[in-house]
Amino acid sequence: MKLNLVMAAATLAFASVGAYAQSSITGMVTDSMCGAKHMMKGKTPAECTRECVKNGSDYALVVGKKIYTLKGNKDQIDKFAGQKAMVMGTVSGTTIQVESIMAPGSM
């Protein structure tokens, strides 16, 4: 019985380690409310993104039909609002903990 409990605990520990993955993902920096479809008329995608973030939305990265929430240094992320960017960080589900962000191909 004790051996089964130890094996179950070890399996759980190893399974949870795989939940986080270091990645480099390229997409459009936007906000979690608008996604790829900016709703503010007369605003550029960058202006719309910044306004939505100012009003409580999170920065996001749109990659095809998938949207990742970006967490990290907002000043660093803001520089790429409304632009295509390469984000490097730790992915957990649909959230990326941003370690760095840069223009695609600038490495």
Secondary structure per residue as TSV (DSSP state, phi and psi in degrees):
chain	resnum	aa	ss	phi	psi
A	1	M	-	360.0	-45.5
A	2	K	H	-62.7	-38.6
A	3	L	H	-62.7	-40.4
A	4	N	H	-62.6	-41.3
A	5	L	H	-64.7	-42.0
A	6	V	H	-64.1	-43.2
A	7	M	H	-64.4	-40.6
A	8	A	H	-64.6	-42.1
A	9	A	H	-64.8	-41.4
A	10	A	H	-65.2	-41.1
A	11	T	H	-62.2	-44.6
A	12	L	H	-61.9	-42.5
A	13	A	H	-62.1	-45.3
A	14	F	H	-70.2	-34.2
A	15	A	H	-66.0	-37.9
A	16	S	H	-72.4	-26.8
A	17	V	H	-63.9	-36.2
A	18	G	T	-74.2	-6.2
A	19	A	T	-73.0	-17.6
A	20	Y	-	-116.9	132.1
A	21	A	E	-135.4	133.0
A	22	Q	E	-74.4	128.1
A	23	S	E	-144.2	163.0
A	24	S	E	-124.1	117.1
A	25	I	E	-128.4	133.8
A	26	T	E	-108.7	133.2
A	27	G	E	-169.5	-168.2
A	28	M	E	-95.9	126.7
A	29	V	E	-81.4	122.0
A	30	T	E	-143.7	-153.1
A	31	D	E	-125.6	160.4
A	32	S	T	-70.6	-19.3
A	33	M	T	-80.6	-48.7
A	34	C	T	-83.7	-34.2
A	35	G	T	62.5	-130.4
A	36	A	T	-84.3	-11.2
A	37	K	S	-113.5	92.6
A	38	H	-	-69.5	133.5
A	39	M	-	-103.2	-8.8
A	40	M	-	-84.4	112.8
A	41	K	T	-68.2	140.2
A	42	G	T	79.4	5.0
A	43	K	-	-112.9	145.4
A	44	T	-	-72.5	163.0
A	45	P	H	-55.3	-37.7
A	46	A	H	-65.6	-44.7
A	47	E	H	-64.8	-41.9
A	48	C	H	-63.2	-45.8
A	49	T	H	-58.4	-49.4
A	50	R	H	-62.7	-40.1
A	51	E	H	-65.1	-43.7
A	52	C	H	-64.8	-41.0
A	53	V	H	-64.9	-40.6
A	54	K	H	-59.7	-31.8
A	55	N	T	-92.6	12.8
A	56	G	T	111.1	-7.3
A	57	S	-	-74.1	157.3
A	58	D	-	-92.3	153.7
A	59	Y	E	-65.5	150.4
A	60	A	E	-143.1	161.2
A	61	L	E	-122.1	120.2
A	62	V	E	-95.4	122.3
A	63	V	E	-126.7	100.6
A	64	G	T	63.8	-121.5
A	65	K	T	-97.9	-0.1
A	66	K	E	-96.2	141.3
A	67	I	E	-122.2	122.7
A	68	Y	E	-103.2	135.6
A	69	T	E	-80.2	132.1
A	70	L	E	-100.3	125.9
A	71	K	E	-117.7	143.1
A	72	G	S	142.6	-155.0
A	73	N	-	-67.7	104.5
A	74	K	H	-63.0	-34.1
A	75	D	H	-63.8	-39.7
A	76	Q	H	-67.0	-45.0
A	77	I	H	-66.7	-39.7
A	78	D	H	-57.3	-31.5
A	79	K	T	-59.9	-21.0
A	80	F	T	-111.0	12.7
A	81	A	T	-55.4	128.5
A	82	G	T	77.3	7.8
A	83	Q	S	-122.4	161.6
A	84	K	E	-75.7	136.5
A	85	A	E	-148.5	156.7
A	86	M	E	-103.2	120.8
A	87	V	E	-107.4	129.9
A	88	M	E	-114.2	131.8
A	89	G	E	176.0	-168.4
A	90	T	E	-98.1	123.5
A	91	V	E	-98.0	130.6
A	92	S	E	-134.7	101.5
A	93	G	T	66.9	-116.4
A	94	T	T	-109.4	21.3
A	95	T	E	-117.9	137.0
A	96	I	E	-117.2	123.0
A	97	Q	E	-85.2	104.9
A	98	V	E	-73.5	126.0
A	99	E	E	-99.2	-37.2
A	100	S	E	-155.1	157.2
A	101	I	E	-143.8	137.0
A	102	M	E	-153.6	168.8
A	103	A	-	-65.9	141.5
A	104	P	T	-58.6	139.5
A	105	G	T	79.0	5.7
A	106	S	-	-91.0	6.9
A	107	M	-	-82.5	360.0
